[in-house]
C-alpha cells in the first residue's frame, strides 16, 4: 500500500487514472495496449495516453505483470 498524498500527478495522469480504475479488473488486469486504447477512446491522444500510463507506472499507481496492468492498492489518506 502507498499513501497517495506523497505521489502527486498532473491532471492528465489523474484523469487517466480515474478512467483506468474502472477499466482494469482487479483479478485480470488489462493489457498495456488495451489501456492505451481505452484512453484514446476517451479522447486522449496517442502521446498523452502513453505519457499518462508511463507516469502512473513510474509513480506506483499501476504495476505491470506479464504485460498486464494492475492498480496498486491505495492506502486511504483518512486512515492516518
N, C-alpha and C positions, 0 to 999 in steps of 0.2 A: 504494500500500500504506500501511497505517497500523498503528500499534502499539496493540493493544487495552488495554495496561496504562494508557494515558493516557485511556481513554474508558470510565469505569465506568458501568454501567447498574444500575437496580434489578432486583430478582428477577423482576418481572413482564415487563419487557422482555427480560431474559436468557432466560426461558422461551420467550417468543415467538420470539426469535432462533433458538434451538435447533430449534424446530418449523419455522420458515421455511427453515432451512438445507436441510432435506430436501424441502421443498415447492417451492422455487424452482429451476428448471432453469437452469444457467448460460447456456446458449445462447438460451433462450427468454424467461426471466423469468417473472413472474407478475403478472397484473393486480392493482391495488390492492384492488379489491372481492373478488377471489378469495382474496387473502391474508387479508383480514378474515374471509371465510367459513371459511377453513381454521382460523383461530384460534378462531372461535366453535364449530366442530365439536369442537375440542379442549378446550372448556369455558370459554373466555374470554367475558366479557360483551361486548356491542357497544362500550360505552365503554372497557373495558380493552383490547380489540383495537385500537381506533382510537388510543388513547394509546400503546400499545406500538409500533405501526408508525410513528407520527409521531416518537416518540423515537428509534427506530432510524434513521429518515431524518435527523433533526437531528444525531445523533451520528456519522453516517457509516458505520454498519454496513450500511445499504441505500442504494441510489440509485435514482432513477426516470428512465426514458427513455420518452417517448411513452406514458405511462400504465402502463408495465410496471415492476415492481420487480426489482432485481437485487441480489445480495450483493456487497459490496465485498471485494476480495481482501485478506485479512488477512496482516500480517507476523507470522511466528511469533516469539513473545517469546523462545524459546530460542536464536534465531539472533543475538542481540545480543552 
